[in-house]
C-alpha cells in the first residue's frame, strides 16, 4: 500500500530539508519501497531526482526504474533507464581496461 512508502519518502524529504545529500543507498531503499507499494510514479520521480542530485545509478536503481516504467507503461522513461544502463556498462568497461593497462 501507499502508506508503506511514506516513512522512506519522509526520510528523504527530511534529508533534503536539512541540506543532507542522500546517497545511492537512501535512494535505492526509497525506490524499493515505492516499487513494492506500487508507487511507480513516485519511484520515477526519485530516479530522476537522484540524477539531478548527482547520484549515479547502479544496477539496482536501474532495475527499479525499469520495473516502474513497465508498471506505468512509460516507454520514454524506460529508454532513459536503458541509456543509464548503457553508460554504467561503458564506465565499467573503461575501468576494467584501465586496471588491465596498469597491471600489464
N, CA, C and O atoms as CSV, one atom per row, in Angstrom:
chain,resi,resn,atom,element,x,y,z
A,1,UNK,N,N,0.832,-1.195,0.000
A,1,UNK,CA,C,0.000,0.000,0.000
A,1,UNK,C,C,0.870,1.249,0.000
A,1,UNK,O,O,2.070,1.189,0.268
A,2,UNK,N,N,0.252,2.364,-0.302
A,2,UNK,CA,C,0.985,3.630,-0.388
A,2,UNK,C,C,1.556,4.052,0.966
A,2,UNK,O,O,2.570,4.748,1.023
A,3,UNK,N,N,0.910,3.636,2.048
A,3,UNK,CA,C,1.406,4.010,3.375
A,3,UNK,C,C,2.779,3.414,3.667
A,3,UNK,O,O,3.542,3.979,4.450
A,4,UNK,N,N,3.100,2.291,3.052
A,4,UNK,CA,C,4.391,1.646,3.280
A,4,UNK,C,C,5.544,2.534,2.838
A,4,UNK,O,O,6.613,2.523,3.449
A,5,UNK,N,N,5.329,3.296,1.787
A,5,UNK,CA,C,6.389,4.128,1.249
A,5,UNK,C,C,6.581,5.443,1.969
A,5,UNK,O,O,7.598,6.109,1.777
A,6,UNK,N,N,5.632,5.826,2.789
A,6,UNK,CA,C,5.687,7.137,3.417
A,6,UNK,C,C,6.904,7.355,4.324
A,6,UNK,O,O,7.519,8.418,4.238
A,7,UNK,N,N,7.285,6.401,5.194
A,7,UNK,CA,C,8.466,6.646,6.032
A,7,UNK,C,C,9.744,6.853,5.229
A,7,UNK,O,O,10.559,7.709,5.576
A,8,UNK,N,N,9.929,6.082,4.163
A,8,UNK,CA,C,11.130,6.226,3.339
A,8,UNK,C,C,11.137,7.572,2.642
A,8,UNK,O,O,12.172,8.236,2.579
A,9,UNK,N,N,9.997,7.978,2.121
A,9,UNK,CA,C,9.907,9.270,1.445
A,9,UNK,C,C,10.040,10.418,2.437
A,9,UNK,O,O,10.616,11.457,2.114
A,10,UNK,N,N,9.509,10.234,3.637
A,10,UNK,CA,C,9.636,11.266,4.671
A,10,UNK,C,C,11.097,11.442,5.077
A,10,UNK,O,O,11.544,12.564,5.317
A,11,UNK,N,N,11.836,10.345,5.152
A,11,UNK,CA,C,13.255,10.423,5.496
A,11,UNK,C,C,14.028,11.179,4.422
A,11,UNK,O,O,14.870,12.018,4.744
A,12,UNK,N,N,13.756,10.895,3.157
A,12,UNK,CA,C,14.415,11.628,2.077
A,12,UNK,C,C,14.062,13.113,2.138
A,12,UNK,O,O,14.932,13.966,1.965
A,13,UNK,N,N,12.800,13.420,2.379
A,13,UNK,CA,C,12.379,14.826,2.481
A,13,UNK,C,C,13.094,15.532,3.622
A,13,UNK,O,O,13.499,16.687,3.491
A,14,UNK,N,N,13.248,14.835,4.738
A,14,UNK,CA,C,13.977,15.400,5.882
A,14,UNK,C,C,15.434,15.673,5.524
A,14,UNK,O,O,15.991,16.707,5.892
A,15,UNK,N,N,16.040,14.743,4.808
A,15,UNK,CA,C,17.433,14.918,4.397
A,15,UNK,C,C,17.566,16.140,3.488
A,15,UNK,O,O,18.483,16.945,3.654
A,16,UNK,N,N,16.651,16.277,2.529
A,16,UNK,CA,C,16.699,17.437,1.628
A,16,UNK,C,C,16.486,18.727,2.401
A,16,UNK,O,O,17.156,19.727,2.144
A,17,UNK,N,N,15.541,18.708,3.362
A,17,UNK,CA,C,15.226,19.920,4.125
A,17,UNK,C,C,16.399,20.373,4.986
A,17,UNK,O,O,16.575,21.568,5.225
A,18,UNK,N,N,17.197,19.423,5.448
A,18,UNK,CA,C,18.345,19.771,6.303
A,18,UNK,C,C,19.645,19.851,5.505
A,18,UNK,O,O,20.738,19.880,6.069
A,19,UNK,N,N,19.500,19.885,4.180
A,19,UNK,CA,C,20.638,20.024,3.268
A,19,UNK,C,C,21.638,18.882,3.353
A,19,UNK,O,O,22.831,19.056,3.102
A,20,UNK,N,N,21.127,17.709,3.712
A,20,UNK,CA,C,21.948,16.499,3.643
A,20,UNK,C,C,21.720,15.872,2.274
A,20,UNK,O,O,20.600,15.865,1.763
A,21,UNK,N,N,22.764,15.358,1.702
A,21,UNK,CA,C,22.650,14.734,0.389
A,21,UNK,C,C,22.442,13.234,0.540
A,21,UNK,O,O,23.347,12.520,0.971
A,22,UNK,N,N,21.245,12.750,0.185
A,22,UNK,CA,C,21.043,11.302,0.247
A,22,UNK,C,C,21.952,10.609,-0.763
A,22,UNK,O,O,22.146,11.104,-1.874
A,23,UNK,N,N,22.488,9.506,-0.388
A,23,UNK,CA,C,23.343,8.741,-1.283
A,23,UNK,C,C,22.562,7.670,-2.012
A,23,UNK,O,O,21.336,7.592,-1.934
A,24,UNK,N,N,23.300,6.859,-2.710
A,24,UNK,CA,C,22.705,5.795,-3.508
A,24,UNK,C,C,21.867,4.852,-2.650
A,24,UNK,O,O,20.771,4.457,-3.049
A,25,UNK,N,N,22.374,4.491,-1.478
A,25,UNK,CA,C,21.643,3.561,-0.612
A,25,UNK,C,C,20.283,4.132,-0.213
A,25,UNK,O,O,19.283,3.416,-0.237
A,26,UNK,N,N,20.238,5.410,0.152
A,26,UNK,CA,C,18.969,6.034,0.557
A,26,UNK,C,C,17.983,6.058,-0.600
A,26,UNK,O,O,16.807,5.735,-0.434
A,27,UNK,N,N,18.475,6.447,-1.785
A,27,UNK,CA,C,17.587,6.475,-2.948
A,27,UNK,C,C,17.105,5.074,-3.297
A,27,UNK,O,O,15.913,4.874,-3.531
A,28,UNK,N,N,18.010,4.102,-3.336
A,28,UNK,CA,C,17.606,2.739,-3.682
A,28,UNK,C,C,16.615,2.173,-2.675
A,28,UNK,O,O,15.670,1.478,-3.051
A,29,UNK,N,N,16.828,2.468,-1.399
A,29,UNK,CA,C,15.897,1.983,-0.373
A,29,UNK,C,C,14.506,2.565,-0.590
A,29,UNK,O,O,13.507,1.849,-0.523
A,30,UNK,N,N,14.448,3.862,-0.850
A,30,UNK,CA,C,13.152,4.502,-1.073
A,30,UNK,C,C,12.498,3.981,-2.359
A,30,UNK,O,O,11.287,3.762,-2.397
A,31,UNK,N,N,13.297,3.786,-3.404
A,31,UNK,CA,C,12.731,3.271,-4.655
A,31,UNK,C,C,12.231,1.846,-4.493
A,31,UNK,O,O,11.216,1.475,-5.083
A,32,UNK,N,N,12.925,1.051,-3.708
A,32,UNK,CA,C,12.489,-0.321,-3.451
A,32,UNK,C,C,11.131,-0.332,-2.763
A,32,UNK,O,O,10.243,-1.102,-3.129
A,33,UNK,N,N,10.981,0.528,-1.768
A,33,UNK,CA,C,9.709,0.608,-1.054
A,33,UNK,C,C,8.602,1.082,-1.998
A,33,UNK,O,O,7.489,0.557,-1.967
A,34,UNK,N,N,8.911,2.073,-2.833
A,34,UNK,CA,C,7.911,2.563,-3.793
A,34,UNK,C,C,7.477,1.448,-4.741
A,34,UNK,O,O,6.290,1.300,-5.032
A,35,UNK,N,N,8.433,0.674,-5.217
A,35,UNK,CA,C,8.107,-0.411,-6.138
A,35,UNK,C,C,7.215,-1.444,-5.458
A,35,UNK,O,O,6.220,-1.889,-6.030
A,36,UNK,N,N,7.577,-1.819,-4.238
A,36,UNK,CA,C,6.793,-2.828,-3.513
A,36,UNK,C,C,5.380,-2.347,-3.196
A,36,UNK,O,O,4.455,-3.153,-3.093
A,37,UNK,N,N,5.212,-1.017,-3.039
A,37,UNK,CA,C,3.892,-0.492,-2.705
A,37,UNK,C,C,3.132,-0.006,-3.944
A,37,UNK,O,O,2.051,0.571,-3.831
A,38,UNK,N,N,3.716,-0.249,-5.138
A,38,UNK,CA,C,3.025,0.107,-6.368
A,38,UNK,C,C,3.063,1.581,-6.729
A,38,UNK,O,O,2.317,2.025,-7.602
A,39,UNK,N,N,3.912,2.334,-6.078
A,39,UNK,CA,C,4.014,3.771,-6.349
A,39,UNK,C,C,5.052,4.028,-7.443
A,39,UNK,O,O,6.093,4.638,-7.200
A,40,UNK,N,N,4.747,3.548,-8.654
A,40,UNK,CA,C,5.716,3.632,-9.741
A,40,UNK,C,C,6.003,5.068,-10.163
A,40,UNK,O,O,7.126,5.379,-10.558
A,41,UNK,N,N,4.990,5.964,-10.083
A,41,UNK,CA,C,5.224,7.355,-10.463
A,41,UNK,C,C,6.224,8.015,-9.526
A,41,UNK,O,O,7.134,8.717,-9.967
A,42,UNK,N,N,6.045,7.783,-8.221
A,42,UNK,CA,C,6.961,8.350,-7.231
A,42,UNK,C,C,8.368,7.784,-7.410
A,42,UNK,O,O,9.359,8.496,-7.248
A,43,UNK,N,N,8.445,6.504,-7.744
A,43,UNK,CA,C,9.738,5.872,-7.975
A,43,UNK,C,C,10.472,6.569,-9.126
A,43,UNK,O,O,11.666,6.850,-9.017
A,44,UNK,N,N,9.766,6.846,-10.224
A,44,UNK,CA,C,10.401,7.511,-11.356
A,44,UNK,C,C,10.823,8.937,-11.013
A,44,UNK,O,O,11.846,9.419,-11.498
A,45,UNK,N,N,10.034,9.610,-10.177
A,45,UNK,CA,C,10.424,10.944,-9.710
A,45,UNK,C,C,11.730,10.852,-8.925
A,45,UNK,O,O,12.632,11.667,-9.118
A,46,UNK,N,N,11.828,9.861,-8.043
A,46,UNK,CA,C,13.049,9.674,-7.255
A,46,UNK,C,C,14.243,9.347,-8.143
A,46,UNK,O,O,15.345,9.845,-7.918
A,47,UNK,N,N,14.023,8.513,-9.146
A,47,UNK,CA,C,15.109,8.144,-10.050
A,47,UNK,C,C,15.678,9.382,-10.749
A,47,UNK,O,O,16.893,9.544,-10.862
A,48,UNK,N,N,14.779,10.248,-11.214
A,48,UNK,CA,C,15.246,11.461,-11.885
A,48,UNK,C,C,15.852,12.460,-10.894
A,48,UNK,O,O,16.817,13.154,-11.216
A,49,UNK,N,N,15.287,12.527,-9.702
A,49,UNK,CA,C,15.842,13.430,-8.670
A,49,UNK,C,C,17.250,12.983,-8.283
A,49,UNK,O,O,18.134,13.809,-8.057
A,50,UNK,N,N,17.444,11.674,-8.210
A,50,UNK,CA,C,18.751,11.119,-7.873
A,50,UNK,C,C,19.790,11.620,-8.867
A,50,UNK,O,O,20.869,12.059,-8.471
A,51,UNK,N,N,19.475,11.559,-10.137
A,51,UNK,CA,C,20.410,12.022,-11.166
A,51,UNK,C,C,20.601,13.527,-11.091
A,51,UNK,O,O,21.713,14.030,-11.257
A,52,UNK,N,N,19.513,14.243,-10.842
A,52,UNK,CA,C,19.595,15.700,-10.703
A,52,UNK,C,C,20.529,16.069,-9.555
A,52,UNK,O,O,21.248,17.066,-9.627
A,53,UNK,N,N,20.512,15.261,-8.498
A,53,UNK,CA,C,21.374,15.500,-7.327
A,53,UNK,C,C,22.799,14.992,-7.524
A,53,UNK,O,O,23.632,15.113,-6.626
A,54,UNK,N,N,23.080,14.423,-8.700
A,54,UNK,CA,C,24.433,13.962,-8.995
A,54,UNK,C,C,24.775,12.588,-8.459
A,54,UNK,O,O,25.949,12.226,-8.386
A,55,UNK,N,N,23.765,11.817,-8.081
A,55,UNK,CA,C,23.997,10.459,-7.588
A,55,UNK,C,C,23.871,9.503,-8.774
A,55,UNK,O,O,22.822,9.435,-9.414
A,56,UNK,N,N,24.931,8.776,-9.058
A,56,UNK,CA,C,24.922,7.842,-10.185
A,56,UNK,C,C,24.096,6.608,-9.844
A,56,UNK,O,O,24.159,6.091,-8.729
A,57,UNK,N,N,23.330,6.151,-10.811
A,57,UNK,CA,C,22.522,4.954,-10.594
A,57,UNK,C,C,23.400,3.717,-10.691
A,57,UNK,O,O,24.476,3.737,-11.290
A,58,UNK,N,N,22.914,2.648,-10.088
A,58,UNK,CA,C,23.590,1.356,-10.187
A,58,UNK,C,C,22.588,0.355,-10.764
A,58,UNK,O,O,21.490,0.732,-11.173
A,59,UNK,N,N,22.969,-0.899,-10.792
A,59,UNK,CA,C,22.097,-1.923,-11.375
A,59,UNK,C,C,20.749,-1.999,-10.660
A,59,UNK,O,O,19.716,-2.188,-11.302
A,60,UNK,N,N,20.757,-1.852,-9.332
A,60,UNK,CA,C,19.503,-1.942,-8.575
A,60,UNK,C,C,18.575,-0.775,-8.914
A,60,UNK,O,O,17.393,-0.984,-9.186
A,61,UNK,N,N,19.099,0.443,-8.899
A,61,UNK,CA,C,18.239,1.591,-9.182
A,61,UNK,C,C,17.710,1.537,-10.612
A,61,UNK,O,O,16.561,1.904,-10.860
A,62,UNK,N,N,18.531,1.085,-11.549
A,62,UNK,CA,C,18.064,0.930,-12.933
A,62,UNK,C,C,16.978,-0.131,-13.028
A,62,UNK,O,O,16.002,0.036,-13.760
A,63,UNK,N,N,17.147,-1.215,-12.292
A,63,UNK,CA,C,16.144,-2.274,-12.288
A,63,UNK,C,C,14.817,-1.769,-11.714
A,63,UNK,O,O,13.750,-2.061,-12.254
A,64,UNK,N,N,14.892,-1.006,-10.611
A,64,UNK,CA,C,13.674,-0.442,-10.027
A,64,UNK,C,C,12.973,0.465,-11.034
A,64,UNK,O,O,11.757,0.389,-11.210
A,65,UNK,N,N,13.751,1.324,-11.693
A,65,UNK,CA,C,13.166,2.276,-12.637
A,65,UNK,C,C,12.582,1.569,-13.855
A,65,UNK,O,O,11.535,1.974,-14.360
A,66,UNK,N,N,13.241,0.526,-14.328
A,66,UNK,CA,C,12.683,-0.239,-15.456
A,66,UNK,C,C,11.372,-0.905,-15.060
A,66,UNK,O,O,10.411,-0.906,-15.829
A,67,UNK,N,N,11.337,-1.467,-13.867
A,67,UNK,CA,C,10.093,-2.109,-13.394
A,67,UNK,C,C,8.978,-1.087,-13.269
A,67,UNK,O,O,7.834,-1.358,-13.635
A,68,UNK,N,N,9.315,0.104,-12.746
A,68,UNK,CA,C,8.305,1.157,-12.613
A,68,UNK,C,C,7.821,1.620,-13.977
A,68,UNK,O,O,6.631,1.870,-14.169
A,69,UNK,N,N,8.740,1.733,-14.919
A,69,UNK,CA,C,8.360,2.137,-16.276
A,69,UNK,C,C,7.419,1.110,-16.899
A,69,UNK,O,O,6.470,1.461,-17.599
A,70,UNK,N,N,7.697,-0.154,-16.635
A,70,UNK,CA,C,6.842,-1.223,-17.137
A,70,UNK,C,C,5.457,-1.149,-16.497
A,70,UNK,O,O,4.442,-1.303,-17.176
A,71,UNK,N,N,5.425,-0.910,-15.176
A,71,UNK,CA,C,4.144,-0.822,-14.472
A,71,UNK,C,C,3.287,0.307,-15.036
A,71,UNK,O,O,2.074,0.167,-15.190
A,72,UNK,N,N,3.937,1.425,-15.339
A,72,UNK,CA,C,3.205,2.581,-15.822
A,72,UNK,C,C,3.121,2.676,-17.331
A,72,UNK,O,O,2.588,3.642,-17.876
A,73,UNK,N,N,3.655,1.662,-18.005
A,73,UNK,CA,C,3.680,1.650,-19.465
A,73,UNK,C,C,4.291,2.954,-19.994
A,73,UNK,O,O,3.708,3.629,-20.843
A,74,UNK,N,N,5.458,3.285,-19.481
A,74,UNK,CA,C,6.166,4.524,-19.815
A,74,UNK,C,C,7.400,4.220,-20.650
A,74,UNK,O,O,8.501,4.102,-20.112
A,75,UNK,N,N,7.226,4.094,-21.939
A,75,UNK,CA,C,8.346,3.765,-22.831
A,75,UNK,C,C,9.460,4.809,-22.820
A,75,UNK,O,O,10.630,4.426,-22.785
A,76,UNK,N,N,9.157,6.116,-22.849
A,76,UNK,CA,C,10.259,7.090,-22.840
A,76,UNK,C,C,11.135,6.980,-21.589
A,76,UNK,O,O,12.359,7.079,-21.677
A,77,UNK,N,N,10.514,6.776,-20.432
A,77,UNK,CA,C,11.298,6.620,-19.210
A,77,UNK,C,C,12.121,5.346,-19.261
A,77,UNK,O,O,13.256,5.319,-18.785
A,78,UNK,N,N,11.562,4.294,-19.831
A,78,UNK,CA,C,12.309,3.046,-19.939
A,78,UNK,C,C,13.542,3.241,-20.822
A,78,UNK,O,O,14.605,2.690,-20.539
A,79,UNK,N,N,13.399,4.019,-21.880
A,79,UNK,CA,C,14.541,4.289,-22.752
A,79,UNK,C,C,15.611,5.098,-22.019
A,79,UNK,O,O,16.805,4.880,-22.225
A,80,UNK,N,N,15.187,6.032,-21.167
A,80,UNK,CA,C,16.150,6.790,-20.354
A,80,UNK,C,C,16.932,5.854,-19.433
A,80,UNK,O,O,18.146,5.988,-19.279
A,81,UNK,N,N,16.228,4.915,-18.834
A,81,UNK,CA,C,16.872,3.965,-17.926
A,81,UNK,C,C,17.844,3.077,-18.699
A,81,UNK,O,O,18.955,2.816,-18.238
A,82,UNK,N,N,17.427,2.621,-19.862
A,82,UNK,CA,C,18.316,1.798,-20.676
A,82,UNK,C,C,19.570,2.575,-21.069
A,82,UNK,O,O,20.656,2.003,-21.153
A,83,UNK,N,N,19.423,3.861,-21.308
A,83,UNK,CA,C,20.584,4.709,-21.592
A,83,UNK,C,C,21.521,4.744,-20.392
A,83,UNK,O,O,22.740,4.683,-20.553
A,84,UNK,N,N,20.958,4.841,-19.184
A,84,UNK,CA,C,21.773,4.815,-17.961
A,84,UNK,C,C,22.508,3.487,-17.819
A,84,UNK,O,O,23.676,3.452,-17.433
A,85,UNK,N,N,21.814,2.396,-18.134
A,85,UNK,CA,C,22.444,1.075,-18.042
A,85,UNK,C,C,23.611,0.991,-19.022
A,85,UNK,O,O,24.665,0.451,-18.689
A,86,UNK,N,N,23.425,1.522,-20.224
A,86,UNK,CA,C,24.498,1.523,-21.219
A,86,UNK,C,C,25.694,2.317,-20.694
A,86,UNK,O,O,26.836,1.876,-20.825
A,87,UNK,N,N,25.437,3.490,-20.098
A,87,UNK,CA,C,26.523,4.313,-19.544
A,87,UNK,C,C,27.261,3.567,-18.436
A,87,UNK,O,O,28.489,3.604,-18.369
A,88,UNK,N,N,26.507,2.889,-17.567
A,88,UNK,CA,C,27.128,2.096,-16.498
A,88,UNK,C,C,28.037,1.022,-17.087
A,88,UNK,O,O,29.160,0.819,-16.625
A,89,UNK,N,N,27.539,0.345,-18.106
A,89,UNK,CA,C,28.331,-0.721,-18.729
A,89,UNK,C,C,29.604,-0.154,-19.350
A,89,UNK,O,O,30.678,-0.736,-19.193
A,90,UNK,N,N,29.500,0.956,-20.043
A,90,UNK,CA,C,30.673,1.559,-20.681
A,90,UNK,C,C,31.680,2.064,-19.643
A,90,UNK,O,O,32.891,1.967,-19.844
A,91,UNK,N,N,31.163,2.605,-18.525
A,91,UNK,CA,C,32.057,3.032,-17.443
A,91,UNK,C,C,32.812,1.837,-16.871
A,91,UNK,O,O,34.005,1.926,-16.582
A,92,UNK,N,N,32.109,0.723,-16.712
A,92,UNK,CA,C,32.742,-0.484,-16.182
A,92,UNK,C,C,33.795,-1.022,-17.143
A,92,UNK,O,O,34.863,-1.460,-16.715
A,93,UNK,N,N,33.497,-0.991,-18.444
A,93,UNK,CA,C,34.462,-1.457,-19.442
A,93,UNK,C,C,35.710,-0.576,-19.394
A,93,UNK,O,O,36.831,-1.084,-19.417
A,94,UNK,N,N,35.521,0.729,-19.328
A,94,UNK,CA,C,36.654,1.657,-19.279
A,94,UNK,C,C,37.482,1.429,-18.012
A,94,UNK,O,O,38.712,1.485,-18.050
A,95,UNK,N,N,36.811,1.176,-16.907
A,95,UNK,CA,C,37.519,0.931,-15.645
A,95,UNK,C,C,38.345,-0.350,-15.717
A,95,UNK,O,O,39.490,-0.371,-15.266
A,96,UNK,N,N,37.785,-1.407,-16.271
A,96,UNK,CA,C,38.494,-2.672,-16.401
A,96,UNK,C,C,39.693,-2.518,-17.330
A,96,UNK,O,O,40.779,-3.023,-17.042
A,97,UNK,N,N,39.494,-1.823,-18.437
A,97,UNK,CA,C,40.619,-1.586,-19.368
A,97,UNK,C,C,41.729,-0.818,-18.686
A,97,UNK,O,O,42.906,-1.131,-18.865
A,98,UNK,N,N,41.372,0.174,-17.914
A,98,UNK,CA,C,42.378,0.973,-17.213
A,98,UNK,C,C,43.152,0.119,-16.210
A,98,UNK,O,O,44.375,0.215,-16.107
A,99,UNK,N,N,42.420,-0.716,-15.477
A,99,UNK,CA,C,43.070,-1.589,-14.497
A,99,UNK,C,C,43.986,-2.598,-15.187
A,99,UNK,O,O,45.066,-2.908,-14.684
A,100,UNK,N,N,43.556,-3.104,-16.327
A,100,UNK,CA,C,44.383,-4.066,-17.066
A,100,UNK,C,C,45.651,-3.402,-17.592
A,100,UNK,O,O,46.728,-3.998,-17.567
A,101,UNK,N,N,45.518,-2.176,-18.066
A,101,UNK,CA,C,46.687,-1.449,-18.575
A,101,UNK,C,C,47.671,-1.152,-17.459
A,101,UNK,O,O,48.884,-1.205,-17.661
A,102,UNK,N,N,47.152,-0.843,-16.291
A,102,UNK,CA,C,48.019,-0.552,-15.135
A,102,UNK,C,C,48.704,-1.827,-14.649
A,102,UNK,O,O,49.875,-1.804,-14.273
A,103,UNK,N,N,47.966,-2.939,-14.660
A,103,UNK,CA,C,48.530,-4.207,-14.179
A,103,UNK,C,C,49.484,-4.827,-15.191
A,103,UNK,O,O,50.399,-5.562,-14.821
A,104,UNK,N,N,49.267,-4.529,-16.464
A,104,UNK,CA,C,50.034,-5.199,-17.521
A,104,UNK,C,C,51.354,-4.596,-17.718
A,104,UNK,O,O,52.118,-5.048,-18.571
